[in-house]
Amino acid sequence: MSSYRIRRPDPSLYQAPLLLYDSPHSGRRYPADFETSLEKVVLRRAEDAYVDELIAGATKHGAVVLDAICPRCIIDVNRVETDIDQTLLREPWPGEVCPTDKSVRGLGLVRRFVTPGVEINSRPLEISELRNRIDNSYRPYHSALDELVEEIFDALGFVWHINWHSMKSVGNAMTPDGAGAKRPDFVVSNRDGQSASTELTDWIVGALGSFGYAVSLNDPYKGGTIIERIGSPGDNIHSIQIEINRGLYLNEELVETHEGFAELAKNIETFTAGLAELARQVGEL
Protein backbone atom coordinates (compact mmCIF):
# COMPACT_ATOMS: atom_id res chain seq x y z
CA MET A 1 0.00 0.00 0.00
CA SER A 2 1.48 3.34 -1.06
CA SER A 3 2.18 6.01 1.53
CA TYR A 4 1.49 8.82 -0.96
CA ARG A 5 -0.72 9.75 -3.91
CA ILE A 6 0.07 11.60 -7.13
CA ARG A 7 -2.68 13.41 -9.05
CA ARG A 8 -1.87 14.67 -12.53
CA PRO A 9 -3.39 17.18 -14.93
CA ASP A 10 -5.27 15.93 -17.97
CA PRO A 11 -2.53 14.76 -20.38
CA SER A 12 -4.66 15.79 -23.36
CA LEU A 13 -4.42 19.40 -22.16
CA TYR A 14 -0.93 19.50 -20.66
CA GLN A 15 2.07 17.77 -22.19
CA ALA A 16 3.94 18.39 -18.93
CA PRO A 17 2.85 19.80 -15.58
CA LEU A 18 3.30 23.55 -15.21
CA LEU A 19 3.43 23.52 -11.42
CA LEU A 20 4.28 21.13 -8.59
CA TYR A 21 2.20 21.09 -5.40
CA ASP A 22 2.64 18.84 -2.40
CA SER A 23 0.84 18.35 0.91
CA PRO A 24 3.04 16.35 3.31
CA HIS A 25 0.89 16.56 6.44
CA SER A 26 -2.66 15.84 5.27
CA GLY A 27 -2.40 12.05 5.50
CA ARG A 28 -5.14 10.43 7.56
CA ARG A 29 -4.83 6.67 7.02
CA TYR A 30 -3.76 5.30 10.40
CA PRO A 31 -2.40 1.74 10.40
CA ALA A 32 -4.30 -0.86 12.39
CA ASP A 33 -1.24 -1.64 14.54
CA PHE A 34 -0.64 1.99 15.56
CA GLU A 35 -0.77 2.05 19.37
CA THR A 36 -2.08 5.22 20.99
CA SER A 37 -4.39 5.98 23.90
CA LEU A 38 -5.82 9.01 22.13
CA GLU A 39 -9.24 9.20 20.53
CA LYS A 40 -9.13 9.54 16.74
CA VAL A 41 -10.42 13.11 16.75
CA VAL A 42 -7.68 14.18 19.18
CA LEU A 43 -5.01 12.45 17.10
CA ARG A 44 -6.28 14.15 13.96
CA ARG A 45 -5.65 17.61 15.42
CA ALA A 46 -2.01 17.03 14.49
CA GLU A 47 -2.93 16.77 10.79
CA ASP A 48 -3.01 19.55 8.22
CA ALA A 49 -6.52 18.26 7.81
CA TYR A 50 -8.05 18.31 4.31
CA VAL A 51 -5.32 20.44 2.74
CA ASP A 52 -5.12 17.76 0.05
CA GLU A 53 -8.79 18.46 -0.74
CA LEU A 54 -8.31 22.23 -0.67
CA ILE A 55 -5.70 21.97 -3.44
CA ALA A 56 -7.42 19.22 -5.44
CA GLY A 57 -8.61 21.67 -8.11
CA ALA A 58 -5.01 22.51 -9.00
CA THR A 59 -4.85 19.64 -11.48
CA LYS A 60 -7.41 21.47 -13.66
CA HIS A 61 -4.81 24.14 -14.24
CA GLY A 62 -1.72 22.11 -15.00
CA ALA A 63 -0.40 21.30 -11.53
CA VAL A 64 0.71 17.85 -10.47
CA VAL A 65 -0.15 17.22 -6.82
CA LEU A 66 1.69 14.92 -4.43
CA ASP A 67 0.15 14.28 -1.04
CA ALA A 68 0.97 12.02 1.86
CA ILE A 69 -1.39 9.23 2.82
CA CYS A 70 0.63 8.26 5.88
CA PRO A 71 -0.18 10.63 8.80
CA ARG A 72 2.49 12.86 10.29
CA CYS A 73 1.89 11.19 13.69
CA ILE A 74 3.42 8.06 12.14
CA ILE A 75 6.34 9.77 10.39
CA ASP A 76 6.86 13.42 9.47
CA VAL A 77 8.22 13.68 5.93
CA ASN A 78 8.88 17.41 6.43
CA ARG A 79 11.73 16.70 8.82
CA VAL A 80 15.35 15.72 8.33
CA GLU A 81 15.67 11.94 8.57
CA THR A 82 18.08 12.25 11.50
CA ASP A 83 15.81 14.54 13.56
CA ILE A 84 15.06 11.77 16.04
CA ASP A 85 14.03 12.09 19.67
CA GLN A 86 15.61 8.95 21.10
CA THR A 87 13.53 9.12 24.28
CA LEU A 88 10.63 7.86 22.13
CA LEU A 89 12.55 4.67 21.31
CA ARG A 90 13.00 1.52 23.37
CA GLU A 91 16.69 1.36 22.40
CA PRO A 92 19.22 3.87 21.04
CA TRP A 93 18.91 4.45 17.29
CA PRO A 94 21.77 2.61 15.55
CA GLY A 95 22.23 5.24 12.84
CA GLU A 96 23.03 8.94 12.78
CA VAL A 97 20.98 11.10 15.15
CA CYS A 98 20.91 14.91 14.95
CA PRO A 99 17.84 16.17 16.84
CA THR A 100 16.84 19.76 16.10
CA ASP A 101 14.67 22.23 17.96
CA LYS A 102 11.71 20.42 16.36
CA SER A 103 12.45 17.32 18.42
CA VAL A 104 12.95 19.46 21.51
CA ARG A 105 9.43 20.83 21.02
CA GLY A 106 7.98 17.37 20.39
CA LEU A 107 7.74 17.83 16.62
CA GLY A 108 10.60 15.74 15.25
CA LEU A 109 10.66 12.92 12.71
CA VAL A 110 8.47 11.01 15.16
CA ARG A 111 6.07 13.43 16.78
CA ARG A 112 5.71 13.26 20.57
CA PHE A 113 2.73 15.56 21.17
CA VAL A 114 -0.48 16.48 19.39
CA THR A 115 -0.65 19.64 21.46
CA PRO A 116 1.47 20.53 24.50
CA GLY A 117 1.38 17.70 27.01
CA VAL A 118 -0.86 15.42 24.91
CA GLU A 119 1.33 12.38 24.21
CA ILE A 120 0.73 10.45 20.97
CA ASN A 121 2.53 7.17 21.55
CA SER A 122 1.35 4.80 24.26
CA ARG A 123 4.68 2.97 24.44
CA PRO A 124 8.29 3.30 23.25
CA LEU A 125 8.86 2.42 19.60
CA GLU A 126 10.98 -0.51 18.54
CA ILE A 127 13.93 0.19 16.25
CA SER A 128 12.33 -2.02 13.62
CA GLU A 129 9.12 0.06 13.72
CA LEU A 130 10.89 3.33 13.03
CA ARG A 131 13.06 1.75 10.36
CA ASN A 132 9.92 0.46 8.66
CA ARG A 133 8.34 3.92 8.74
CA ILE A 134 11.44 5.47 7.21
CA ASP A 135 11.83 2.82 4.51
CA ASN A 136 8.17 2.51 3.56
CA SER A 137 6.81 6.02 4.05
CA TYR A 138 9.47 8.71 4.48
CA ARG A 139 11.92 7.78 1.75
CA PRO A 140 9.28 6.87 -0.88
CA TYR A 141 7.64 10.30 -0.44
CA HIS A 142 10.93 12.10 -0.98
CA SER A 143 11.80 9.89 -3.94
CA ALA A 144 8.43 10.68 -5.55
CA LEU A 145 8.97 14.39 -4.97
CA ASP A 146 12.46 14.25 -6.47
CA GLU A 147 11.18 12.43 -9.54
CA LEU A 148 8.47 15.04 -10.09
CA VAL A 149 10.98 17.88 -9.76
CA GLU A 150 13.21 16.19 -12.33
CA GLU A 151 10.28 15.54 -14.68
CA ILE A 152 9.12 19.17 -14.64
CA PHE A 153 12.62 20.61 -14.91
CA ASP A 154 13.41 18.41 -17.90
CA ALA A 155 10.21 19.57 -19.62
CA LEU A 156 10.21 23.28 -18.74
CA GLY A 157 13.73 24.19 -17.67
CA PHE A 158 12.42 25.49 -14.34
CA VAL A 159 10.32 24.30 -11.40
CA TRP A 160 7.77 26.23 -9.34
CA HIS A 161 6.94 24.12 -6.30
CA ILE A 162 4.51 24.97 -3.52
CA ASN A 163 4.57 22.99 -0.28
CA TRP A 164 1.09 23.36 1.24
CA HIS A 165 0.28 23.25 4.97
CA SER A 166 -2.28 24.45 7.46
CA MET A 167 -1.62 26.05 10.83
CA LYS A 168 -3.57 26.48 14.04
CA SER A 169 -5.46 29.77 14.16
CA VAL A 170 -3.75 30.52 17.49
CA GLY A 171 -0.21 29.53 18.46
CA ASN A 172 0.68 27.36 21.43
CA ALA A 173 3.77 26.46 23.46
CA MET A 174 4.98 24.15 20.66
CA THR A 175 4.84 26.78 17.90
CA PRO A 176 7.55 29.35 17.14
CA ASP A 177 5.27 32.33 17.88
CA GLY A 178 4.22 31.01 21.29
CA ALA A 179 1.02 30.46 23.19
CA GLY A 180 -1.89 32.75 22.33
CA ALA A 181 -0.35 34.24 19.18
CA LYS A 182 -2.99 34.98 16.57
CA ARG A 183 -2.03 34.08 13.02
CA PRO A 184 -2.65 35.76 9.66
CA ASP A 185 -4.74 34.00 7.02
CA PHE A 186 -1.64 32.82 5.16
CA VAL A 187 2.07 32.59 5.85
CA VAL A 188 4.25 32.43 2.73
CA SER A 189 7.80 31.20 3.34
CA ASN A 190 10.96 31.02 1.24
CA ARG A 191 13.57 30.60 3.99
CA ASP A 192 14.39 34.29 3.79
CA GLY A 193 15.01 34.11 0.06
CA GLN A 194 17.06 30.91 0.05
CA SER A 195 14.49 28.58 -1.51
CA ALA A 196 12.78 30.80 -4.10
CA SER A 197 13.24 34.08 -5.92
CA THR A 198 11.95 37.35 -4.52
CA GLU A 199 9.96 37.92 -7.72
CA LEU A 200 7.99 34.66 -7.50
CA THR A 201 7.51 35.03 -3.75
CA ASP A 202 6.20 38.57 -4.11
CA TRP A 203 3.77 37.48 -6.84
CA ILE A 204 2.38 34.76 -4.56
CA VAL A 205 2.04 37.12 -1.59
CA GLY A 206 0.28 39.67 -3.77
CA ALA A 207 -2.01 37.12 -5.41
CA LEU A 208 -3.20 35.75 -2.07
CA GLY A 209 -3.62 39.27 -0.73
CA SER A 210 -5.82 40.18 -3.71
CA PHE A 211 -8.56 37.96 -2.25
CA GLY A 212 -8.57 40.09 0.90
CA TYR A 213 -6.49 37.68 2.97
CA ALA A 214 -3.92 38.87 5.49
CA VAL A 215 -0.59 37.43 4.33
CA SER A 216 2.69 37.28 6.24
CA LEU A 217 6.11 36.53 4.76
CA ASN A 218 8.49 34.22 6.66
CA ASP A 219 6.79 34.98 9.98
CA PRO A 220 6.27 32.94 12.11
CA TYR A 221 7.31 30.17 9.69
CA LYS A 222 10.37 30.43 7.45
CA GLY A 223 9.84 27.05 5.75
CA GLY A 224 10.67 23.47 6.60
CA THR A 225 12.87 20.64 5.43
CA ILE A 226 11.15 20.04 2.08
CA ILE A 227 11.57 23.53 0.63
CA GLU A 228 15.06 23.76 2.10
CA ARG A 229 16.00 20.56 0.30
CA ILE A 230 14.18 21.21 -2.98
CA GLY A 231 14.62 24.94 -3.45
CA SER A 232 17.62 26.12 -5.45
CA PRO A 233 16.81 29.46 -7.08
CA GLY A 234 20.22 29.68 -8.71
CA ASP A 235 19.35 26.49 -10.59
CA ASN A 236 15.86 27.79 -11.44
CA ILE A 237 14.14 25.48 -8.95
CA HIS A 238 11.91 27.58 -6.71
CA SER A 239 10.24 26.10 -3.64
CA ILE A 240 7.79 27.99 -1.44
CA GLN A 241 5.87 26.91 1.66
CA ILE A 242 2.33 28.18 2.24
CA GLU A 243 0.57 27.84 5.60
CA ILE A 244 -3.22 28.26 5.64
CA ASN A 245 -4.97 29.41 8.81
CA ARG A 246 -7.27 26.55 9.78
CA GLY A 247 -9.89 28.95 11.02
CA LEU A 248 -10.65 29.78 7.38
CA TYR A 249 -12.06 26.34 6.64
CA LEU A 250 -11.97 24.02 9.66
CA ASN A 251 -13.63 23.42 13.00
CA GLU A 252 -10.31 22.80 14.72
CA GLU A 253 -11.78 21.00 17.72
CA LEU A 254 -13.85 18.50 15.71
CA VAL A 255 -11.48 18.39 12.71
CA GLU A 256 -14.40 18.95 10.36
CA THR A 257 -14.65 21.41 7.48
CA HIS A 258 -17.12 24.28 7.80
CA GLU A 259 -18.86 26.62 5.38
CA GLY A 260 -15.63 28.51 4.60
CA PHE A 261 -14.09 25.48 2.90
CA ALA A 262 -15.79 25.94 -0.48
CA GLU A 263 -14.81 29.59 -0.84
CA LEU A 264 -11.22 28.92 0.19
CA ALA A 265 -10.89 25.98 -2.23
CA LYS A 266 -12.31 28.14 -5.04
CA ASN A 267 -9.85 30.93 -4.27
CA ILE A 268 -6.91 28.52 -4.21
CA GLU A 269 -8.01 27.18 -7.60
CA THR A 270 -8.21 30.75 -8.98
CA PHE A 271 -4.79 31.48 -7.51
CA THR A 272 -3.43 28.33 -9.18
CA ALA A 273 -4.88 29.30 -12.55
CA GLY A 274 -3.07 32.63 -12.36
CA LEU A 275 0.20 31.07 -11.28
CA ALA A 276 -0.03 28.45 -14.03
CA GLU A 277 -0.65 31.13 -16.66
CA LEU A 278 2.42 32.97 -15.43
CA ALA A 279 4.43 29.74 -15.64
CA ARG A 280 3.16 29.21 -19.17
CA GLN A 281 4.32 32.69 -20.15
CA VAL A 282 7.74 32.17 -18.59
CA GLY A 283 8.08 28.85 -20.43
CA GLU A 284 7.40 30.56 -23.76
CA LEU A 285 10.03 33.27 -23.32
C-alpha positions in Angstrom: 0.0 0.0 0.0 1.5 3.3 -1.1 2.2 6.0 1.5 1.5 8.8 -1.0 -0.7 9.7 -3.9 0.1 11.6 -7.1 -2.7 13.4 -9.0 -1.9 14.7 -12.5 -3.4 17.2 -14.9 -5.3 15.9 -18.0 -2.5 14.8 -20.4 -4.7 15.8 -23.4 -4.4 19.4 -22.2 -0.9 19.5 -20.7 2.1 17.8 -22.2 3.9 18.4 -18.9 2.8 19.8 -15.6 3.3 23.5 -15.2 3.4 23.5 -11.4 4.3 21.1 -8.6 2.2 21.1 -5.4 2.6 18.8 -2.4 0.8 18.4 0.9 3.0 16.3 3.3 0.9 16.6 6.4 -2.7 15.8 5.3 -2.4 12.0 5.5 -5.1 10.4 7.6 -4.8 6.7 7.0 -3.8 5.3 10.4 -2.4 1.7 10.4 -4.3 -0.9 12.4 -1.2 -1.6 14.5 -0.6 2.0 15.6 -0.8 2.0 19.4 -2.1 5.2 21.0 -4.4 6.0 23.9 -5.8 9.0 22.1 -9.2 9.2 20.5 -9.1 9.5 16.7 -10.4 13.1 16.8 -7.7 14.2 19.2 -5.0 12.5 17.1 -6.3 14.1 14.0 -5.7 17.6 15.4 -2.0 17.0 14.5 -2.9 16.8 10.8 -3.0 19.5 8.2 -6.5 18.3 7.8 -8.0 18.3 4.3 -5.3 20.4 2.7 -5.1 17.8 0.1 -8.8 18.5 -0.7 -8.3 22.2 -0.7 -5.7 22.0 -3.4 -7.4 19.2 -5.4 -8.6 21.7 -8.1 -5.0 22.5 -9.0 -4.8 19.6 -11.5 -7.4 21.5 -13.7 -4.8 24.1 -14.2 -1.7 22.1 -15.0 -0.4 21.3 -11.5 0.7 17.8 -10.5 -0.1 17.2 -6.8 1.7 14.9 -4.4 0.1 14.3 -1.0 1.0 12.0 1.9 -1.4 9.2 2.8 0.6 8.3 5.9 -0.2 10.6 8.8 2.5 12.9 10.3 1.9 11.2 13.7 3.4 8.1 12.1 6.3 9.8 10.4 6.9 13.4 9.5 8.2 13.7 5.9 8.9 17.4 6.4 11.7 16.7 8.8 15.3 15.7 8.3 15.7 11.9 8.6 18.1 12.2 11.5 15.8 14.5 13.6 15.1 11.8 16.0 14.0 12.1 19.7 15.6 9.0 21.1 13.5 9.1 24.3 10.6 7.9 22.1 12.6 4.7 21.3 13.0 1.5 23.4 16.7 1.4 22.4 19.2 3.9 21.0 18.9 4.4 17.3 21.8 2.6 15.5 22.2 5.2 12.8 23.0 8.9 12.8 21.0 11.1 15.1 20.9 14.9 14.9 17.8 16.2 16.8 16.8 19.8 16.1 14.7 22.2 18.0 11.7 20.4 16.4 12.4 17.3 18.4 13.0 19.5 21.5 9.4 20.8 21.0 8.0 17.4 20.4 7.7 17.8 16.6 10.6 15.7 15.2 10.7 12.9 12.7 8.5 11.0 15.2 6.1 13.4 16.8 5.7 13.3 20.6 2.7 15.6 21.2 -0.5 16.5 19.4 -0.7 19.6 21.5 1.5 20.5 24.5 1.4 17.7 27.0 -0.9 15.4 24.9 1.3 12.4 24.2 0.7 10.5 21.0 2.5 7.2 21.5 1.4 4.8 24.3 4.7 3.0 24.4 8.3 3.3 23.3 8.9 2.4 19.6 11.0 -0.5 18.5 13.9 0.2 16.3 12.3 -2.0 13.6 9.1 0.1 13.7 10.9 3.3 13.0 13.1 1.8 10.4 9.9 0.5 8.7 8.3 3.9 8.7 11.4 5.5 7.2 11.8 2.8 4.5 8.2 2.5 3.6 6.8 6.0 4.0 9.5 8.7 4.5 11.9 7.8 1.7 9.3 6.9 -0.9 7.6 10.3 -0.4 10.9 12.1 -1.0 11.8 9.9 -3.9 8.4 10.7 -5.5 9.0 14.4 -5.0 12.5 14.3 -6.5 11.2 12.4 -9.5 8.5 15.0 -10.1 11.0 17.9 -9.8 13.2 16.2 -12.3 10.3 15.5 -14.7 9.1 19.2 -14.6 12.6 20.6 -14.9 13.4 18.4 -17.9 10.2 19.6 -19.6 10.2 23.3 -18.7 13.7 24.2 -17.7 12.4 25.5 -14.3 10.3 24.3 -11.4 7.8 26.2 -9.3 6.9 24.1 -6.3 4.5 25.0 -3.5 4.6 23.0 -0.3 1.1 23.4 1.2 0.3 23.2 5.0 -2.3 24.4 7.5 -1.6 26.1 10.8 -3.6 26.5 14.0 -5.5 29.8 14.2 -3.8 30.5 17.5 -0.2 29.5 18.5 0.7 27.4 21.4 3.8 26.5 23.5 5.0 24.2 20.7 4.8 26.8 17.9 7.6 29.4 17.1 5.3 32.3 17.9 4.2 31.0 21.3 1.0 30.5 23.2 -1.9 32.8 22.3 -0.4 34.2 19.2 -3.0 35.0 16.6 -2.0 34.1 13.0 -2.6 35.8 9.7 -4.7 34.0 7.0 -1.6 32.8 5.2 2.1 32.6 5.8 4.3 32.4 2.7 7.8 31.2 3.3 11.0 31.0 1.2 13.6 30.6 4.0 14.4 34.3 3.8 15.0 34.1 0.1 17.1 30.9 0.1 14.5 28.6 -1.5 12.8 30.8 -4.1 13.2 34.1 -5.9 11.9 37.3 -4.5 10.0 37.9 -7.7 8.0 34.7 -7.5 7.5 35.0 -3.7 6.2 38.6 -4.1 3.8 37.5 -6.8 2.4 34.8 -4.6 2.0 37.1 -1.6 0.3 39.7 -3.8 -2.0 37.1 -5.4 -3.2 35.8 -2.1 -3.6 39.3 -0.7 -5.8 40.2 -3.7 -8.6 38.0 -2.2 -8.6 40.1 0.9 -6.5 37.7 3.0 -3.9 38.9 5.5 -0.6 37.4 4.3 2.7 37.3 6.2 6.1 36.5 4.8 8.5 34.2 6.7 6.8 35.0 10.0 6.3 32.9 12.1 7.3 30.2 9.7 10.4 30.4 7.5 9.8 27.1 5.7 10.7 23.5 6.6 12.9 20.6 5.4 11.2 20.0 2.1 11.6 23.5 0.6 15.1 23.8 2.1 16.0 20.6 0.3 14.2 21.2 -3.0 14.6 24.9 -3.4 17.6 26.1 -5.4 16.8 29.5 -7.1 20.2 29.7 -8.7 19.4 26.5 -10.6 15.9 27.8 -11.4 14.1 25.5 -8.9 11.9 27.6 -6.7 10.2 26.1 -3.6 7.8 28.0 -1.4 5.9 26.9 1.7 2.3 28.2 2.2 0.6 27.8 5.6 -3.2 28.3 5.6 -5.0 29.4 8.8 -7.3 26.5 9.8 -9.9 29.0 11.0 -10.7 29.8 7.4 -12.1 26.3 6.6 -12.0 24.0 9.7 -13.6 23.4 13.0 -10.3 22.8 14.7 -11.8 21.0 17.7 -13.9 18.5 15.7 -11.5 18.4 12.7 -14.4 19.0 10.4 -14.7 21.4 7.5 -17.1 24.3 7.8 -18.9 26.6 5.4 -15.6 28.5 4.6 -14.1 25.5 2.9 -15.8 25.9 -0.5 -14.8 29.6 -0.8 -11.2 28.9 0.2 -10.9 26.0 -2.2 -12.3 28.1 -5.0 -9.8 30.9 -4.3 -6.9 28.5 -4.2 -8.0 27.2 -7.6 -8.2 30.7 -9.0 -4.8 31.5 -7.5 -3.4 28.3 -9.2 -4.9 29.3 -12.5 -3.1 32.6 -12.4 0.2 31.1 -11.3 0.0 28.4 -14.0 -0.6 31.1 -16.7 2.4 33.0 -15.4 4.4 29.7 -15.6 3.2 29.2 -19.2 4.3 32.7 -20.2 7.7 32.2 -18.6 8.1 28.9 -20.4 7.4 30.6 -23.8 10.0 33.3 -23.3 
